[in-house]
Amino acid sequence: MPVFVMPLGYVRGILPAGMLLAAFLFLTACAGQQTWASDEAVAAARHVHGGAPELTLVTIMHHRSGNGHHTALFINGAERVLFDPAGSWHLDAAPERNDLHYGMTSAAGASFYLSHVRESHYAVVQRLRVTPDVAAQAMALAQQAGPVGPARCAISTSALLRALPGFEGISSNWHPHRLMRDFAQLPGVITVELHHDDPDVLQKAYQAQAPL
């Protein structure tokens, strides 16, 4: 399972300061509230990422404890979206419908990582190529899943994954780091670690964003 490290200081340089501020996420914020962007906003934001269909599991890990503090899932199929259960991340360019964010361009994706990763945390990004049918099923399930209540990010994401063909081995649990470990056992997973201030491998800076 290849592991690359992406320097977040480099990614910070490609994003406007206003976007970073808009993307700020408080990890323990209350969630579960109904949010429903208009049809016009969702249609205008629609983003086709290109490349192979894939699922990308993002786990926010705490350095000191080794525990996962948050789970989210990028889905790239007919369009690229972000399922951010029990999260409060917001970006005007990525309209939300009950924890599902549309318009996930590479800039929006990068701001998502930055908003989560602080000096006390790092992100583990696990990418897996899937069939178009699996990506479409994941999208449909994410559209039905929210809004997700507080502290239910891992249990809701694991439930979504377990409903997909080929993901039956994912356990049902409440712990983001355990879901991350289950996901790592799937064949073909590519893992990228995103640290707050990692000085090396600048050439890998877009690894977590480039189409497979």
Helices and strands as residue ranges (DSSP letters): E 3-7, H 8-12, H 17-22, H 39-45, E 54-62, E 68-76, E 80-83, E 96-97, E 100-101, H 106-116, E 121-129, H 132-145, H 153-162, H 176-184, E 190-195, G 202-204
